[in-house]
Each structure stands twice: as C-alpha cells, then as structure tokens.
Amino acid sequence: MSAALQNTGPMLQVERLCKRFGALAATDEASFALHRGEIHALIGPNGAGKTTLIHQLSGALRPDSGRVLLDGQDLTPLGMAGRVAAGLVRSFQITSIFKRLSVRDNIALGLQARRPGLPNLWRRASAERALQEQAAALLELCGLAARADELAGSLAHGEQRQLEVGLALAAQPRLLLLDEPMAGMGPDESERMVLLLQRLRAEQGLTLLLVEHDMDAVFRLADRISTLVFGRIIASGTPQEIREHPEVRRAYLGDEASDEMEAAL
C-alpha cells in the first residue's frame, strides 16, 4: 500500500453493526474501516452475511445496532437516497440498464438524475452540450465509447456490467460499493472489469469497496481485505496478511473449500 493511503484516516467506518432475523445473527458486531483512495475487498464463505452487511452499508436495510460513518458523518439514519446524496453509491442500486435506449442515452439519463432541476431556456443548449461531454467522458472511462450509439440491450454481459458501473459513476460517488461486479463473466470479461476498476482508482482517485467471489480478482485489486464469517469480521489486513491468517485459512480451507480460494491463498 502506498504511503498516501497509510497517511489518511478512515473514510468509511463501520462500527459494530448487528442485524438479527429471529435467532439468526446475520451480522454480529461487524466492524472495519476503509481508507480514502484504496480498494478494499470484503470476502467470506457463502452464508457469511455479506449481502446483509452490504444492504446495511447502502441503506437498503437498517441495522439493529451499530453505526456507518462516511468522513465522520453518521449515515445510519439515512436511506439509500440520502446515502447516494452523501456520496456512497452502490452499483447494485442500478437494478437494470435501459436496454431499448442507446448506451450514450443510458449514461445521459444517469447524469440528468443528479441535476437539481431543469435548465432554463437560455441555458438549455449549453447545458445539453455539457451533459453530452460528461457522458462521452464516462463512456471513454468505462471502455464503451465505441459502442455509444448501439442499443444497450445488444451489449454482451460483461459490457452491460461496465455500463452499470458507468451509471453508478454518473451519480458522482466519493465511495463506490461494487457488489460482485464479475458475477457471470468469462475470463476475458473479468479481465476488462479488473482493468476498469484499477483505472477508476488510479486515474479518478475513487475509493472502492468490492464484494467479490473471484479470489484471483480480489487479490489482484485489493489494497486491504476484510473477511466476514458468520456475521463477524474475523480479520482485516493486506492481501499477504489475509493469505497467512489462520482463521481465514480455516474458514476457506475446511471441508468445503474451493480450489480457487486454496490457490489464491
């Protein structure tokens, strides 16, 4: 990790989040911190509580106790819209792309959603030019500039996921939460997504929280990793520290261990 990352305080602080469903503790005193400008991965075996934790971070689910703070602001009382306004955006909030619209128009609609109102008649032309320029820049960033005028529904699966990232970026996040961005992708598509996420951090300085089952991608991308098991964060550290952590190895290398995780560790 770079010195710049080490010298900054936490951007996101997750403090002792608890959520129970009857007798089941889906998250149990879950705590970790995410620093500005880093890619932080959240991993854990199936059933560990990752989805419940992500719902609590994004505002889709209210915790029974605990807090979520972004740059010291307590987001816990806020719903999803309030957290987006504060700068915490989740890619999964974009439930689908607009398949019958062009790729360019998808991004333009995402950008328009951030406007506090309609431009007046005298400024409409210049405002529309600015919007199109912003859309073009986002499409270039996401690797979709060459597909701008094609229908979004004609894109391959991996390209649609790239477009979803572009729609999330249109919300101007300070912290982008990506929930399994490589899901359903082949090797080439996953590689393009890895390169895109690396570019977002390197060129845009964007802070990313990544939830992902592709362990190869996780260990390539992450500055730090937190491991969730049975609703608890059992370890947070660098990829090397997580590789060597005995509890993490037991969680992943037990009777139901995957060959992929064993190879990554």
C-alpha positions as CSV (number, residue, x, y, z in Angstrom):
1,M,0.0,0.0,0.0
2,S,1.3,3.5,-0.8
3,A,2.4,6.0,1.8
4,A,-0.5,8.2,0.7
5,L,-3.0,5.6,1.8
6,Q,-1.3,5.0,5.1
7,N,-1.3,8.7,6.0
8,T,-5.0,9.2,5.7
9,G,-7.6,8.4,8.3
10,P,-10.6,6.2,7.6
11,M,-13.1,7.4,5.0
12,L,-15.7,4.8,5.9
13,Q,-16.1,3.5,9.5
14,V,-18.3,0.5,10.1
15,E,-18.9,0.2,13.8
16,R,-20.3,-2.9,15.4
17,L,-23.2,-3.5,13.0
18,C,-25.7,-6.0,14.2
19,K,-28.7,-7.4,12.4
20,R,-30.8,-10.4,13.6
21,F,-33.5,-12.3,11.8
22,G,-35.2,-14.1,14.7
23,A,-32.5,-16.3,16.3
24,L,-30.1,-15.8,13.3
25,A,-27.4,-13.2,13.7
26,A,-26.8,-12.2,10.1
27,T,-24.2,-9.5,11.2
28,D,-22.7,-9.7,14.6
29,E,-20.7,-6.7,15.8
30,A,-19.2,-6.3,12.3
31,S,-16.6,-3.6,12.3
32,F,-14.0,-2.4,9.8
33,A,-12.5,0.8,8.3
34,L,-11.9,1.8,4.7
35,H,-9.3,4.5,3.8
36,R,-9.6,7.1,1.1
37,G,-8.3,6.1,-2.3
38,E,-8.0,2.4,-1.6
39,I,-9.7,-0.7,-3.0
40,H,-11.0,-2.6,0.0
41,A,-12.4,-6.1,-0.6
42,L,-15.0,-7.8,1.6
43,I,-14.8,-11.6,1.3
44,G,-16.4,-14.5,3.1
45,P,-17.8,-18.0,2.5
46,N,-21.4,-18.5,1.3
47,G,-23.8,-17.6,4.1
48,A,-21.3,-15.4,5.9
49,G,-23.6,-12.4,5.9
50,K,-22.0,-10.4,3.1
51,T,-25.3,-9.5,1.5
52,T,-26.9,-8.4,4.8
53,L,-23.8,-6.3,5.6
54,I,-23.9,-4.6,2.1
55,H,-27.6,-3.8,2.5
56,Q,-26.8,-2.1,5.8
57,L,-24.0,-0.1,4.2
58,S,-26.1,1.0,1.2
59,G,-29.1,1.9,3.3
60,A,-31.4,-0.8,2.0
61,L,-31.6,-2.4,5.5
62,R,-31.5,-0.6,8.9
63,P,-29.2,-2.3,11.4
64,D,-30.5,-3.3,14.8
65,S,-27.5,-1.5,16.3
66,G,-24.1,0.0,15.3
67,R,-23.2,2.9,13.0
68,V,-22.0,3.6,9.5
69,L,-19.9,6.8,9.2
70,L,-18.6,8.5,6.0
71,D,-16.0,11.1,6.7
72,G,-17.4,11.4,10.2
73,Q,-21.0,11.9,9.0
74,D,-23.3,9.3,10.6
75,L,-25.2,7.8,7.7
76,T,-27.1,5.2,9.8
77,P,-30.4,7.1,9.9
78,L,-30.3,7.7,6.2
79,G,-32.0,5.6,3.5
80,M,-30.5,4.7,0.1
81,A,-31.2,8.1,-1.5
82,G,-29.7,10.0,1.4
83,R,-26.5,7.9,1.2
84,V,-26.2,8.5,-2.5
85,A,-26.5,12.2,-1.9
86,A,-23.8,11.9,0.7
87,G,-21.5,10.2,-1.8
88,L,-21.9,6.5,-1.0
89,V,-23.2,4.8,-4.2
90,R,-23.8,1.1,-4.7
91,S,-23.7,-0.3,-8.2
92,F,-26.4,-2.8,-7.4
93,Q,-28.8,0.1,-6.9
94,I,-28.9,0.3,-10.7
95,T,-31.4,-2.6,-11.0
96,S,-31.1,-2.7,-14.8
97,I,-29.9,-0.8,-17.7
98,F,-32.3,0.8,-20.2
99,K,-32.0,-1.9,-22.9
100,R,-34.1,-0.1,-25.5
101,L,-32.0,3.1,-25.3
102,S,-28.5,3.7,-26.6
103,V,-25.5,3.2,-24.4
104,R,-25.0,7.0,-24.6
105,D,-28.5,7.8,-23.6
106,N,-28.3,5.4,-20.6
107,I,-25.4,7.5,-19.2
108,A,-27.0,10.8,-20.1
109,L,-30.1,9.8,-18.1
110,G,-27.9,8.9,-15.2
111,L,-26.3,12.3,-15.3
112,Q,-29.6,14.1,-15.6
113,A,-30.8,12.4,-12.4
114,R,-28.1,14.3,-10.5
115,R,-29.4,17.7,-11.7
116,P,-31.3,19.7,-9.0
117,G,-33.8,20.8,-11.7
118,L,-34.3,21.5,-15.3
119,P,-32.1,24.1,-17.0
120,N,-33.8,27.3,-18.0
121,L,-34.5,28.0,-21.7
122,W,-31.5,30.3,-22.1
123,R,-29.0,27.8,-20.8
124,R,-30.6,24.6,-22.2
125,A,-28.3,24.3,-25.2
126,S,-25.1,24.8,-23.3
127,A,-26.3,22.5,-20.5
128,E,-27.1,19.8,-23.0
129,R,-23.6,20.1,-24.6
130,A,-22.1,19.8,-21.2
131,L,-24.1,16.7,-20.4
132,Q,-23.1,15.1,-23.7
133,E,-19.5,15.8,-23.0
134,Q,-19.8,14.3,-19.5
135,A,-21.5,11.2,-20.9
136,A,-18.8,10.8,-23.6
137,A,-16.1,11.1,-20.9
138,L,-17.8,8.4,-18.8
139,L,-18.1,6.1,-21.8
140,E,-14.5,6.5,-22.6
141,L,-13.6,5.7,-19.0
142,C,-15.7,2.6,-19.0
143,G,-14.4,1.4,-22.3
144,L,-17.7,1.8,-24.1
145,A,-17.0,4.8,-26.3
146,A,-17.1,2.7,-29.5
147,R,-20.5,1.3,-28.5
148,A,-22.1,4.6,-27.6
149,D,-24.7,4.6,-30.3
150,E,-25.7,0.9,-30.0
151,L,-28.7,-0.3,-28.1
152,A,-27.7,-1.2,-24.5
153,G,-29.6,-4.5,-24.8
154,S,-27.2,-5.5,-27.6
155,L,-24.2,-5.4,-25.4
156,A,-22.5,-8.6,-24.1
157,H,-23.0,-9.4,-20.4
158,G,-19.6,-8.0,-19.4
159,E,-20.2,-4.8,-21.3
160,Q,-23.6,-4.4,-19.6
161,R,-21.8,-4.7,-16.3
162,Q,-19.4,-2.0,-17.5
163,L,-22.4,0.2,-18.3
164,E,-23.9,-0.4,-14.9
165,V,-20.6,0.9,-13.4
166,G,-20.9,3.9,-15.7
167,L,-24.4,4.5,-14.4
168,A,-23.1,4.4,-10.8
169,L,-20.3,6.8,-11.7
170,A,-22.9,9.2,-13.1
171,A,-24.1,9.6,-9.5
172,Q,-20.7,11.2,-8.7
173,P,-19.8,8.9,-5.8
174,R,-17.0,9.5,-3.3
175,L,-17.2,5.9,-2.3
176,L,-18.4,3.2,-4.8
177,L,-19.7,-0.1,-3.4
178,L,-19.5,-2.8,-6.0
179,D,-21.5,-6.0,-5.3
180,E,-19.9,-8.9,-7.2
181,P,-19.1,-7.0,-10.4
182,M,-17.5,-10.1,-12.0
183,A,-20.6,-12.3,-11.5
184,G,-21.4,-14.4,-14.6
185,M,-18.4,-13.2,-16.5
186,G,-15.9,-15.2,-18.6
187,P,-12.1,-14.7,-18.2
188,D,-11.8,-12.0,-20.8
189,E,-14.8,-10.0,-19.4
190,S,-13.4,-10.3,-15.9
191,E,-10.0,-9.1,-17.1
192,R,-11.7,-6.0,-18.6
193,M,-13.5,-5.3,-15.4
194,V,-10.3,-5.7,-13.3
195,L,-8.6,-3.1,-15.6
196,L,-11.6,-0.8,-15.3
197,L,-11.5,-0.9,-11.5
198,Q,-7.8,-0.3,-11.4
199,R,-8.3,2.7,-13.7
200,L,-11.0,4.2,-11.5
201,R,-8.7,4.2,-8.6
202,A,-5.5,5.2,-10.5
203,E,-7.0,8.0,-12.7
204,Q,-10.0,9.1,-10.8
205,G,-8.8,8.6,-7.2
206,L,-12.0,6.8,-6.5
207,T,-12.4,4.8,-3.3
208,L,-13.9,1.3,-3.8
209,L,-15.4,-1.3,-1.6
210,L,-15.6,-4.6,-3.5
211,V,-17.6,-7.7,-2.7
212,E,-16.5,-10.5,-4.9
213,H,-16.2,-14.3,-5.1
214,D,-13.5,-14.2,-7.8
215,M,-10.4,-14.6,-5.5
216,D,-7.9,-14.0,-8.3
217,A,-9.5,-10.6,-8.9
218,V,-9.7,-9.8,-5.2
219,F,-6.0,-10.5,-4.6
220,R,-5.0,-8.5,-7.7
221,L,-7.2,-5.5,-6.9
222,A,-7.3,-5.1,-3.1
223,D,-5.1,-2.9,-1.0
224,R,-6.7,-4.4,2.0
225,I,-9.2,-7.2,2.6
226,S,-11.8,-7.9,5.4
227,T,-13.1,-11.4,5.9
228,L,-16.6,-11.9,7.2
229,V,-17.5,-15.3,8.8
230,F,-20.9,-16.0,10.5
231,G,-21.6,-12.3,10.6
232,R,-18.3,-11.2,12.2
233,I,-15.2,-9.6,10.7
234,I,-12.6,-12.1,11.7
235,A,-9.6,-10.4,10.0
236,S,-8.7,-7.2,8.1
237,G,-5.3,-6.6,6.6
238,T,-3.2,-6.6,3.4
239,P,-3.6,-9.4,0.9
240,Q,-0.5,-11.1,2.3
241,E,-1.8,-10.8,5.9
242,I,-5.1,-12.4,4.9
243,R,-3.3,-15.2,3.0
244,E,-1.4,-16.1,6.1
245,H,-4.2,-15.6,8.7
246,P,-5.0,-18.9,10.3
247,E,-8.7,-18.2,10.9
248,V,-9.2,-17.1,7.3
249,R,-7.5,-20.3,6.1
250,R,-9.7,-22.4,8.3
251,A,-12.8,-20.6,7.1
252,Y,-11.9,-21.2,3.4
253,L,-9.9,-24.3,3.6
254,G,-12.2,-26.5,5.6
255,D,-14.2,-29.4,4.3
256,E,-16.0,-27.3,1.7
257,A,-13.0,-25.3,0.5
258,S,-12.9,-24.2,-3.1
259,D,-9.8,-25.0,-5.2
260,E,-9.9,-21.3,-6.3
261,M,-9.5,-20.0,-2.8
262,E,-6.9,-22.5,-1.9
263,A,-4.8,-21.5,-5.0
264,A,-5.3,-17.8,-4.1
265,L,-4.1,-18.3,-0.6
